[in-house]
Amino acid sequence: MDLSKRTVLVVGGTSGIGRELARRFAAAGSTVAVGGRDPQALADLAGEGFDAFAVDVTDDASVTAARDAVLARHPELDTVVTMSGVMLLEDLRDPAHFAAARTTVDTNLLGTVRVLDAFTPHLVRRGAGTLVTVSSGIAFLPFPPMPSYAASKAGVHAYTEALRAQLAGTGVDVVELVPPAVATAGQERVNPHALPLDGFATEVMELLAQDPTPHEILVEGVRMHRWAERDGTYDGLVAQRARALSMLPGRQD
């Protein structure tokens, strides 16, 4: 992928990985728009020179309105990165967890589908472009305190695989970014093994710039998650990660 000549929309680009990737695309020479829910973050990014669009990926009408606004401003749009997401703890012993599960699936999985549905027809009509979904290393190696997060990201992976197959021959590439834990929004305090954001983003952009671009963007730090079943380390790693269940209120066992 030539990163210097793209017109990119990053949905979920107002913080963390999304904001950093938006800045990296812009630094490489691409025209970049960002979408998100936080009005102050959108205003700050507009101050940096980005086109900023309000969008709530859990709301059909909001996604449709954002699509229309983006395409009116950027009819040459050729790259859509959809990465809005939430990470919520859930205690599956307590049925009250379902509210968190519903929010997680609606944002992470159905939100991804809404954005893809909104922009896929445009890219197919162009006969060229790239859709970038964002799953997680947790899609392949679950983190037991966040079961619906794992399920939603596994769903993003499977949906991406199916989308790629269905769009074969259209000229539209489908790429899946698979992040490990990255040090954003306090992750460095929760997980001391989280990758520094700067190094992670550099590795991601290098992989995206390859020709052809890999179907899965796997930084070195996520390969242990992605290939745990193949490598025979899956059961041991899940058991190790289950120790984090002590993070849940009242769960010291």
N, C-alpha and C positions, 0 to 999 in steps of 0.2 A: 504494500500500500504506500503510495506516495503521500507522505504526511504534509507536504508543502502546498498542495493544490486542492485540498478538500473543503467542502462546506459542511460543517459538523454541527449537529444538535446533541447536546448531552442532557438527557432528562435525569434529574437527580444530581445536577451539577453544582448545587449551591453549597456543598460542604464535602469534606473528606476526599475520598478517592476521585469522585466525580469532578469536583472543583479543580483538583490538581491535574487531572487529565485534560480538562478544558483548557487550562493554562498551558499545558504542554503542546496540545494541538495548535493553539494560537502562536506559541513561540516557534513552532516548526513552519509557520506560514499559512496555516489554514484559517478560513473564516469560521468563527465559532459562536454559536448561540447556546444558551443554557436555559433549562427549565427547572422549576422547583416550586415549593410551597411557601418558603420563608420570605416575606416581603423585604425585610432588611437585608438579607443575603443577596436577593435579586438586585436591590438598589446598589449594594456595594459592588457587585460584579458589573452592573451597568456603568458604574464609575470607573471601572478598569477598562471599559471599552467593549464589553461583551453585549450583544443583544440578549436581553433577559425576558423570559416569558413565564407568567404564572401558570402552573399546572398541578393538579392533584390527580395522581394516577389511579386513585380509588373512585374517581367520579367520571363517568362516561362523557358527560357534557363538557367537563373541564378539558379532557384530553382532546375532544373534537375541536373545541374552540382554540386550544393551543396549536393544534395542527394547522388549522386554517390561518392563524396569525403568523406562524413560522413560515409557511409556504408562500403567503402573500409577501413577506419580507425577503424570503430566500427561496425563490422558485428553483434555483439550481442545487438545492439541498441534495447531497449524495451519501451522507453518512449519519446514521442515528445510533447513539449509544443510550441504552435504556438501563438504568441502574438504581432507580429509587428502591429503597429497602428499609426495613426495620428489623431489629434484633431484640427479642423479648424473652425473658426467662419464663418458664412454665413448670409448675409442679403438677404432674399428671395424676397425682393422688387426689387433687382438688378439682372437682368439675368446673370451678370458676375459671380455670385456665382457658376455657373455650373462647372467651372474649379475646384473649391475646392470640390464640390460634387463628381466629377469624380475621383479625387485623393483619396478622403476618401474611396469611395466604392472599388476602385481598390486595395488599400492597406489593408483596414480592413476586408472586406468581401472576395473579390476575392483572396487576398493574403493568407487568411486563407485556402480557398479551394485549392489553388495551393499546399500549404505545405501538407495538408491532402492527396491530391491525390498522392503526391510524395512518402509518407511514408506508407500509408495504406496497399498497397500490401505486403510490407516487413513484417509488423506486422501480417497480416493475414496468411502469409506463416509460420511465427513462431508459430502461434496458441496461442499467448499470448502477452500482452503488453498494453500500455495505451496511448491514444491520449488525450491531454489536450488543449481545446480551451479557449480563453479568450474573454468574452463578456464585459458587463459593467452594473452597476446599471442603467445607462442611457438607456440601452436597454428596461427597464421596466418602467422608469419614465423619459421621454424626458427632455433634457435641451434645451430650444428653441433657444438659440444662435448657437447651433451646431446641426442642423437638420439632416444632412447626417451622422454625427457620430452616432446619436441615431439610425437612420435607418440601418446603416451598422452593428451595434452591435446587434440590434434586429434580423437582418439576420443571424448573427453568432449563436445566440441562437437557432433560428428555424432550421438552418442547422445542428447544433450539435444534436438536438433532433432526426432529421431524420437519421443522421449518426449512432447514437446509436442504433436505431431500425434496421437499415440495417446490422449492425455488430453483432447483437445478435447471440450468439451461436458460434462465431468465436474464442472466448477467448480474444478478444481485447475490453478493457473497453474504454468508451468515457466519459470524465469528463469536465465539464464547470466551469471555474473560473469566478466569477462575482464580480469584484472589485467595490467599491465605489470610491469617490475621495481620492487619496492617495498623500501624500506630496512628490512629485518628480518633478524635472525640474521646480521649482518655483510654483508648485501648492499650496504650503502653503501660498504664497502671494496672489494668485488669489482667493483661497477658504480657509478661515481660519478654516473651519470645516473639511478639508482634514485630513485623518488619518495619523499618523506617519508611515513611511515606515517600521520601525523595528517591531512595534507591529502588523501591518497588516501581514507582512511576517511570523511572529511567529504563528499567528492564522491560516493562510493558511496552513502552514506545519503541524500543529496539525490536521487539518481537513483531509489533504491528507493522513496522517498516520493512519487514522481510518480504521478498517477492518469490513465490506467492505468500501471502499472509497465512499463518497456520490457522486451522479451524478452531483450535483451542489455544488460548494464550496462557501458557503455564510458566510462571516464573519458577526459578529453582526451588524457592521455599515452599511451593505448594505440591511438588511432585510426590512427596511422601503421603499426602492425603489422596491425591488422584489415583495412585497406583498401589494403595495399601492392600486391596484384595488380591491383585495380581502378585504382589510381592510376599504374600503370606503374613503380613504384619497387622491385618485389619483387627482381628479379635483382641490382640494385646493392646493396640492403640485405643480402641473404643473403651476397654476396661480402664485404661489409664485416664482417659478423658472423663470417665464416669465419676472419678474422684471429685470433680468440680460440682457434683450435685450438692455438696455442702454449701454452695453459694445460695441455695434456695432457703427461704425462711423456714426455720423449724426442721431442716433436714441435716442433721449432724451424723446420721448413720451412713 
